[in-house]
Amino acid sequence: MITIRPIEKKDMSFLWEMLYEMIYIPEDKPSQEELVNRPENKKYFDGWGRNGDKGLIAFNIEGKPIGTVWYRLFDEINKGYGYVDSETPELSIGIRPEYTGQGIGTKLLKTIIKHAKQEGFKTISLSVDPNNDAFRLYQRIGFEKCGVSGTSWTMKLMI
């Protein structure tokens, strides 16, 4: 059994850990410190709590954080990897490796999508490498390809 609650400031170190986990680099992945501090990645949490930021964190029965999902608005000047437009929040999700394949990602995704809809968003986007196992989950939820950036697809869901 898992519990889900909104992200709080005290969760930031776990969020940085999950940002590292969600960055798909199949070989020779740099250290967590190096990778999450790159400007193109650091922007996913710098100044967290601004307008348009929303996130959830999942805990196991012992109260250990095991996964998180969040979205953030970006703009034309400061695009995320899954940027579509300044009205579409970009979604990110990270699950501890030992907890993948247990439905936690699905539950987090469905819950955050409900929040986005309640907040008046019409679409939500993400970036994923088609070789990443999460790709099938996004397709199952209904995300559709709307662009390509490097080896990753930008995908969008109408909500």
N, C-alpha and C positions, 0 to 999 in steps of 0.2 A: 504494500500500500504506500502511495506517495501523497504528500501534501504539497500544495502550490500556494505561494503568496507573492505579492508584489516585491520587486527589487527594492532594497533599502541601501543607504550609503554604506552600511557595515558589510555589505556583500561584495564590494568592489574588487577585493583580491580574488574572490572566486570567479567573478566575471572576466577578469583578465586571464585567468587560467582557462576558462571556457572559450574565450576568444582564440587562444592558442590552439585548443583542441579542434575548433571548427575550421581553422585555416588548413585547407587540403594541400599538402605537399607530400607526395608519396615517398620520395627519397631525399635523404640528406636535409631534413628539416632543421633549420637553425634553432638555437636555444629559445626558450620562451621569452626571456628578457630581450633578446635581440629582435625577435619577430614582432612582438606586440608593441615595441617602442618605435617601430618604423612609422613615419608620418601617415602613410596610407592605411595603417591598421589602428594606430593610436586614436584617430578621430572617431572611432566607434564608441569610445567612452569618455574622452576628454570633455569636461564640463557637464557630466551626466546630470540630468534633471531639468534640462531646458525644455521649452515648449515642443511637444511632439515626441518626447522620449517616453517609452513605456516598456516595462519588462517584468517578467515573472521568473521565479526560481522554484525548482522542485527539490523536495527533501525526501529521503528514505524514512523508514519507520523509526530509525535511531536518531533522526534529526540532522543527518549529514547531507549537505547540498550535493545533488547528483546531476543537475542539469538546469539550463536556463534558456530563455528565449527573450528577445527584445527587438524593438524596432525604434528607428530614429529617422527623422527627416534630414535630408541633405539638400543642397542647392547646386545650381549650375557651376558655381565656383569651387565648391567643396563636395564633389561627387563621391559616393560610395561605390563599391564594385557592382552592386545591383541597382544602381541609380536608373530611374525611369523619368521622373520629373519631381519638382519641388513639392508636389501635393501627394506624392506616393511614399509612404514610409518604407524604408528598407529593413527587412527582417533578417535576424541572425539567430542561430540556435546552436547550442553546444551541450553535449551529454558526456559525462564521464565514460570512457571506453568500456568499462566493465558493466555499464548499465544500458548499452545500446541494444536494440532488438527486443526490448521489453514493452514497447508501446508508450514510453515516456515522451519521446519526441512528438508522437501523434497527439497525445493529450496536451502537451504544451502548445503545439501549433494551433490546435482547434480553439484552445482557450484564448490565446493572444489574438487570433483572428476575430473572435467575438468582441474583444475589447476594442480592436481597431474599428470594427463596424459601429459599435456603440459611440465611439468618438467621432463618427461621421466620415471616416475614410471610405473611399469607393474602391480603392485597389491597394494592394500591398505587393512588394517585390522582394527579390532575393537574387543572390549570385551563387551558382553551384557548378562544379566540374561534373560533367555527365558520368565520370568514372567514380565519383564519390557515392558511397552506399546511400546517403541521404537523398540522392537524386530521385530514386523510386518513390520515396515517401512524399516528396513535393508533387510529383506527378499524380499520385494517388489522391492527394488533398485537392488537386485541381489546378495547380500552377501550370502555366503554359509559357513556352519559350517566346521571348519578344526581342532578343538581341544576343550578341556574343561579344565577350571581352576576353581576349587572350584565349585560354583553353576553357574558360567558363561560360556558361549560359546565364543570361539575365532572364529571370522568369517572373511572371506577374500573375496575380490572382485577383479576379473581380470579386468583391465581397458585398 
